[in-house]
Amino acid sequence: MSELNWHAAGATVLGVAKRLLPSPLGPGKVLRAMDRLEHTTALDGAIDVVRDAVQSVPLGPWRDVLHGRWLGHPVHPLMVQVPVGAWFSAAVLDLLPGQRRAACALIGVGIGAAGPAAVAGWADWAELKPRQQRVGFVHAAANITAVALYTASFTARTRGRTGLGKALGLMGLSAMGIGGAIGGHLAYRQASGANHAEAVPDVVESGWHEIGPVADFPVGVAVRRNVGTVPVVVVRESGEQVHVLADTCSHMGGPLSEGEVSGGCVRCPWHGSVFRLSDGWNVQGPATAPQPAFETRITAGRAEVLLQDHT
């Protein structure tokens, strides 16, 4: 990307930040600014274009690898530790004498590691809800600005302009900090990447629970029922063989009872995560956590369920 485009990207991020983040930042001001960002529609056109582009990339099984299904949680937060650590360490070395080459090397490591981390982040971002995508889009813009500034810093250092390189590095560190703060809102306030079915084992009471006559469940059709206050999806395969999973998708809370049943699995209607009916295992992302599953038994023609213990 040309230097002009980098400056344009930086100006866009700074313009958004200026509108959304009033100064000085007092109690509640940051939160109100993030709330405004969640509900603004100004970026929706660009978001739609980028999301469609990300989803159209033919990644195949690598998409699940980027989501972190193999790890059991999103891989992006793990990957960003490398550029964050490298750039912060470079800032510390900039304060010490005789560490110019080491600081420059660390900046280079951070730039190299930022690419794979960004790819994983974009893969996750494309499967989020609109409000999360708005926050994630600005989070990515801040991080792109940080990468651009650190790239300029690295270039200046390699050309012997150490003072300029340090100044650009400090600016990059600031942009990275803003991006990290926005990412924290995305992860902890908006629960992006969190397991939305995690509370089920703590809410379902112990023991067996009746969910209704077996005859009420058509073969091969997902039916919604409740175990106490917990919604579950019930699928009768044949005869009196019944499978029951928590209905709230672990990825983003989608209703599995409205999904497609095929090949012994149910597919979430929201983002396409696929779960095995027999044990709730997630066989295809973007979900990274399995669904809580229930044991079943038939007593006098009525189905009863018991939450499976995976401890």
Secondary structure, DSSP 8 states (H G I E B T S, - for coil): --HHHHHHHHHHHHHHHHHHS-SS--TTHHHHHHHHHHH--TTHHHHHHHHHHHHHS--TTHHHHHHTTTTTS-SHHHHTHHHHHHHHHHHHHTTSTT-HHHHHHHHHHHHHHHHHHHHHHHHHHTTS-HHHHHHHHHHHHHHHHHHHHHHHHHHHHHTT-HHHHHHHHHHHHHHHHHHHHHHHIIIIIS-TT--TTTTHHHHS-SS-EEEEEGGGS-BT-EEEEEETTEEEEEEEEETTEEEEEESB-TTT--BGGGSEEETTEEE-TTT--EEETTT--EEESS--S---EEEEEEETTEEEEEE----
